[in-house]
Amino acid sequence: MRSTGVGLALGIGRIGGILAPTFCGILLEMRLSLQVNFLAFAIPCIIAAAAIWFIQDNFSNMTAIRQEKKLI
């Protein structure tokens, strides 16, 4: 299960590595301001960070509950 998740994350990272320069080229071709270009990449990063934070919070609680059950 863990290796499947790692493989999926690596695959998504590679897709992002391919699409990001293309997307950046499209943004530069549109001649938008530097702030808009920055926001176009910053907003998805903020959403991803929030998702990781919520997932970590949920799974850390589950881990603590499992450890309590093992001790009892």
Backbone bond lengths (Angstrom), bond angles and torsions (degrees), N, CA, C in turn:
res aa  C-N    CA-C-N  psi(-1)  N-CA   C-N-CA  omega(-1)  CA-C   N-CA-C  phi
1 M - - - 1.456 - - 1.519 110.30 -
2 R 1.313 116.38 -43.08 1.454 119.86 -177.33 1.528 111.23 -67.12
3 S 1.331 116.69 -40.67 1.468 119.10 -179.38 1.528 111.25 -68.37
4 T 1.321 117.29 -30.65 1.466 120.37 176.24 1.525 110.31 -64.71
5 G 1.311 116.72 -42.50 1.464 120.82 178.36 1.516 112.29 -65.20
6 V 1.330 116.03 -39.47 1.461 120.06 178.69 1.525 109.97 -66.03
7 G 1.331 117.19 -42.91 1.460 120.88 178.22 1.517 112.07 -62.59
8 L 1.319 116.04 -41.04 1.466 120.32 178.03 1.529 110.59 -64.02
9 A 1.327 116.93 -43.41 1.462 120.17 179.48 1.530 111.08 -63.88
10 L 1.322 117.26 -40.63 1.461 119.95 178.02 1.526 111.32 -64.83
11 G 1.330 116.82 -39.86 1.464 120.61 178.66 1.511 112.12 -63.86
12 I 1.319 116.48 -42.68 1.463 120.30 178.87 1.522 110.18 -66.44
13 G 1.330 116.43 -37.95 1.463 119.89 176.89 1.520 112.06 -62.89
14 R 1.328 116.59 -39.20 1.469 119.61 178.37 1.524 111.30 -67.45
15 I 1.319 116.51 -39.05 1.470 119.70 177.31 1.527 109.71 -63.19
16 G 1.331 116.88 -42.22 1.457 120.43 177.01 1.516 111.98 -63.43
17 G 1.341 116.45 -36.58 1.456 120.33 177.84 1.519 112.93 -66.12
18 I 1.315 116.15 -27.47 1.464 120.66 177.55 1.530 110.78 -82.45
19 L 1.315 116.31 -43.73 1.463 120.18 -174.06 1.530 113.97 -78.67
20 A 1.335 117.99 -29.50 1.466 120.27 -175.91 1.529 112.89 -60.98
21 P 1.338 120.18 -47.25 1.471 117.91 178.06 1.534 112.73 -63.38
22 T 1.327 115.99 -35.28 1.460 119.50 177.68 1.531 110.49 -64.41
23 F 1.324 115.63 -45.71 1.456 121.02 179.02 1.530 110.59 -63.43
24 C 1.327 116.40 -40.22 1.465 120.32 177.84 1.527 110.67 -63.22
25 G 1.324 117.06 -40.57 1.460 120.31 177.17 1.513 112.43 -62.54
26 I 1.316 115.87 -39.75 1.470 120.21 177.71 1.526 110.27 -64.35
27 L 1.343 116.61 -43.01 1.468 119.74 178.62 1.527 111.42 -63.70
28 L 1.320 117.04 -41.06 1.465 119.52 178.95 1.525 111.25 -67.17
29 E 1.321 116.78 -35.38 1.470 120.92 178.76 1.534 111.14 -65.93
30 M 1.329 116.25 -29.61 1.463 120.67 179.26 1.532 111.87 -76.48
31 R 1.319 116.92 -10.02 1.464 123.63 178.39 1.535 112.48 56.91
32 L 1.329 114.39 45.73 1.458 119.92 175.86 1.523 109.19 -81.97
33 S 1.318 115.34 166.59 1.465 119.02 179.80 1.529 110.15 -70.32
34 L 1.303 115.90 163.07 1.458 121.95 -179.79 1.531 110.94 -62.08
35 Q 1.320 117.01 -36.28 1.458 121.09 -179.74 1.528 111.38 -64.33
36 V 1.321 117.18 -40.80 1.468 120.68 179.55 1.526 109.91 -67.13
37 N 1.331 116.92 -40.84 1.457 120.34 177.26 1.527 110.93 -61.63
38 F 1.318 116.71 -42.59 1.456 120.80 178.30 1.522 111.20 -63.42
39 L 1.322 116.99 -44.44 1.466 120.59 -179.65 1.531 111.87 -64.83
40 A 1.326 116.90 -33.70 1.464 120.20 179.75 1.528 111.42 -61.96
41 F 1.325 117.47 -29.51 1.461 120.60 177.67 1.523 112.22 -97.18
42 A 1.318 118.20 -26.60 1.457 121.02 -177.14 1.522 112.82 -76.53
43 I 1.315 117.70 -37.12 1.474 120.42 -177.25 1.527 111.96 -62.45
44 P 1.339 120.64 -47.58 1.470 118.79 176.26 1.535 113.06 -62.02
45 C 1.327 116.97 -32.94 1.469 119.71 177.64 1.528 110.84 -66.69
46 I 1.306 117.37 -39.53 1.465 121.19 178.24 1.522 110.52 -66.55
47 I 1.324 117.05 -40.81 1.469 120.84 177.90 1.529 109.94 -63.67
48 A 1.327 117.20 -42.38 1.467 120.57 178.95 1.526 110.85 -64.66
49 A 1.326 117.56 -41.08 1.465 120.49 178.77 1.523 111.03 -63.62
50 A 1.327 117.51 -40.60 1.466 120.79 177.82 1.523 110.80 -65.03
51 A 1.326 117.67 -39.90 1.466 120.75 178.52 1.522 110.74 -63.60
52 I 1.318 117.14 -43.00 1.467 120.60 178.77 1.519 110.26 -64.17
53 W 1.307 116.74 -39.48 1.458 120.52 -179.60 1.533 110.74 -63.83
54 F 1.344 117.34 -44.50 1.456 120.40 179.66 1.522 111.46 -67.59
55 I 1.313 118.07 -39.90 1.459 120.95 178.89 1.520 109.86 -65.37
56 Q 1.312 117.51 -43.71 1.457 121.02 -179.92 1.522 110.15 -61.91
57 D 1.322 116.85 -40.54 1.453 121.01 -179.69 1.525 110.42 -63.69
58 N 1.323 117.70 -44.11 1.464 120.94 -179.48 1.520 112.01 -67.54
59 F 1.326 117.39 -44.46 1.452 119.96 -177.03 1.525 112.16 -74.54
60 S 1.319 118.82 -28.20 1.458 119.43 177.04 1.526 110.15 -67.82
61 N 1.324 117.64 -33.95 1.462 120.83 176.07 1.524 110.46 -67.59
62 M 1.322 117.33 -39.34 1.457 120.91 179.86 1.519 110.40 -66.52
63 T 1.315 117.84 -37.88 1.456 121.77 178.64 1.515 110.53 -65.41
64 A 1.317 117.12 -41.90 1.461 120.40 179.07 1.521 110.94 -64.16
65 I 1.315 117.80 -38.96 1.467 121.06 178.85 1.522 110.13 -66.24
66 R 1.323 118.17 -41.62 1.460 120.92 178.25 1.526 111.56 -63.44
67 Q 1.313 117.06 -39.32 1.452 119.97 179.17 1.513 111.22 -67.17
68 E 1.333 117.97 -36.37 1.458 121.17 177.14 1.512 110.74 -64.39
69 K 1.323 117.47 -40.19 1.459 121.37 179.84 1.521 111.21 -65.43
70 K 1.333 117.62 -35.63 1.450 120.80 178.94 1.536 111.07 -69.44
71 L 1.326 116.52 -32.80 1.465 119.96 -178.82 1.520 111.99 -75.74
72 I 1.309 116.92 -27.35 1.474 120.90 -176.62 1.467 111.47 -80.97
